Amino acid sequence: MQKNRQPKDVTFAASPVLQSRMSLWRSKFVVIVITLAFIGLVVRAFWIAGPGNGFYIAQGEKRYEHAIVMPGVRGKIEDRDGRVLATSLPMRTIWAVPAEVPDDLSESDIQKASKLLDIPTKELRAKLIGEKKFVYVKRQVSPEIGKQVEALGIPGVYESSEYKRFYPEGEVAAHVVGFTNVEDKGQEGMELGEEPLLEGTAGVRRVIKDRIGRTIQDLDDSSPPRDGKDIRLTLDTRVQYIAHEALKHALDRTGARAAMAVVIDAKSGQVLALANLPTYNPNDREHLTGEQLRNRVFTDVFEPGSILKPFTMALALDLHRLTPTTTIDTGPGRYVFEGATISDDSANGVLTAAGVIQKSSNIGMTKVSTMLRAEEMWDMFTEIGLGQQPKLGFPGAVSGRLRPYKSWRRIEQATMAYGYGISASLFQLARAYTIFANDGVLVPISIIKPDTPAQPEGVRVIDARTAVEMRKMLASVVDTGGTATTAQVAGYSIGGKTGTAYKAGAHGYDHSKYRASFVGIAPLSAPRLVIAVSVDEPKASQHFGGQAAGPAFAEIASQALPLLGIRPDLPVRPGVILAAPTSDTPPDDKAPHG
């Protein structure tokens, strides 16, 4: 028989689980952790309220304070008479903070913005989605479009001021002025060369905006923008247009690959025109190519050929090695020198020194070179700027090639005497010819117009009497029987020199490709302008300098001289018939070219 068990009174504290005791070290550890946490909270609270308060205030301000960049206006570029060549137009930039754009942005707002900005809806939506803090939606939109986009009131989408460069003269002055990129930084021409002067400094306007982006207060620590400085060039837009049109006519007439021209005021050294074809429109550069972009007047170097002959002759005259009437036998048109055959276009027989220039005789110049030492010729070429980079502020200007005279062989010295084995840009050649216009003095060349006009100090290269004699020889080149009768200008005395040179190829000279050039001075009685024209790869029937470049020179001179107020110095003879040009013959296949 089971016994009835009486229930026992069991207290809670009597539970064996609860009766287990925590070790002393554990209890101390818990107390220490709690104490340290409390101390950390106190220190943190002290830091936030005290030394670290500025950081948190700044973080708070970022939520409502914004810095609006105010770009400085880039300086204008003007021609010598104040005609604007480059200016900045106010535009707007549409930008966004995708993180602030609501996810439920209405499709209607997307489509309206897409239409205004001419951006596909899909592309616009992709720009506005994400957690990015900044993204350009579209740069350089018109102020009217900017206002319309702003009026849509899309949260997270903003607009700000910027400028777009505009070039009123377009392709006519493109290679002189250059252009800027979308960031308003100069990329070519004077825009790049004078970037430190033209560029402005952006200012900052600090404002407080509400949560939907509206400006509600201007702060006091804003800094104003600083505009760039205007620059005035020596360029004459009218003469520039004349040169541009003359080159277009030269290309049409000769079927050439390219053409270039430079006009220099020989007295002041100021560049009045500098033109290249092909060219481009700096206002629309979507399809710009390297061929269009090249400023060939500075970047293209070539063997000048007969254009260099007057300098060799001037040196011989200046050193009294000959006189203008000294006779030189050029024989039947072929002459063997140092084992090489030098040839002329025709058998000129005995010529005077002046006749050598008029007939552009390679044989005659070869014999003149034997009267000179290599060092003397090198000094002359160096003094007129060959082999040296022009310091005019144009990016990409090259120095050409002039080897040290100690390495010249006699045949190389001979070919250099008539323009082979040496290379130069058209600008270098135009500048060099100013010594004949300035009675032997080479003046500094400028493209930036000085604030106060003053006669520049030049360097004397040849004696004044030598320069006068050379002008007479250059006049004979344009006169009947010379190689550039097509360069004559009614009412003005003209002098100059043609040059026709083979173009160098991968395996020597390509006898099917030519560089035809002419550099002239006008008027000779009181020299004022030096005009240089070069035509690259004219077609075979128009490949001589007198044929390809001479007419372009005449076109530029005949319009520029009266435009600049330069009075005629010859009686105008109506119905002047110009003689057919003779050639300034390049050397034949057998002649070495250094």
ABEGO torsion letter per residue (X at the ends): XBBBBBBBBBBAAABAAAABBBBAAAAAAAAAAAAAAAAAAAAAAAAAABAAAAAAAAAAAAAABBBBBBBBBBBBBBBAAGBBABBBBBBBBBBBBAAABBAABBAAAAAAAAAAAGBBAAAAAAAABEABABBBABBGBBAAAAAAAAAAGBBGBBBBBBBBBBBAAEAAAAAAAEBBBAAGBBABEAAAAAAAAABBBBBBBBBBBBAAGBBABBBAABBBBBBBBBBBBABBAAAAAAAAAAAAAAAAAAGBABBBBBBBBAAAGBBABBBBOBBBBAABAAABBAAAABBAAAABBBBAEAAAAAAAAAAAAAAGABBAABBBBAEAGBBBBGGBBBBBABBAEBBBAAAAAAAGBAAAAAAAAAABBAAAAAAAAAAAGBGBBBBAGBBGBBAEBBBBAAABBAAAAAAAAAGBGBBBBAAAAAAAAAAAAAGGBBBBBBABBBABBBBBBBBBABBAAAAAAAAAAAAAAABBGBAAAAABBBGBBBBBBBBBBBBBBAAEBBAABBBBBBBBBOBAABBABBBBBBBBGBBAAAABAAAAAAAAAAAAAAAAAAAAGBBBABBBBBGBBBBBBBBBBBBBAABBAX
